[in-house]
Amino acid sequence: MFDLTINGQTRRVEVEPDTPLLWVLRDTLGMTGTKYGCGIAQCGACTVLMDGQATRSCQVTVDSVGTAKVETIEAVQADPVGRKVVEAWVAAQVPQCGYCQSGQVMAATALLRETPKPSDDDIANAMTNLCRCGTYNAIAAAVRHAAA
């Protein structure tokens, strides 16, 4: 039994200790906004924020979460920075297929919380999630728009 703080609420889950956080979110709690992409922490579709840091949830076991505060795409607009990111994503019409976008939005939110006025290098270094549709220019433009 694990008590997790997810989107500001304590959620009790009964899963095996080595269950990836991604599967707890999706399968146990029904929070399907966080996506499964590669399962090896390379693509970033599963990105959530743990204590404000962009984290690939497919490689985080539930027993390692401890007291960390987990934020998912379902609650990102409750945060002023997250809301700006989502608004910028819509304004720039970033998504094509959209599959990777929840992870992209979470990574951008983490970046802008830490660095409110990022340089192009800051954006390139922080936005490492993969996008099979190749919307990288639109993603960078949306991050710059959200920072403005």
Secondary structure, 3 states (H helix, E strand, C coil): CEEEEECCEEEEECCCCCCEHHHHHHHHCCCCCCCCCCCCCCCCCCEEEECCEEEEHHHCEHHHHCCCEEECHHHHHHCHHHHHHHHHHHHCCCCCCCCCHHHHHHHHHHHHHHCCCCCHHHHHHHCCCCCCCCCHHHHHHHHHHHHC
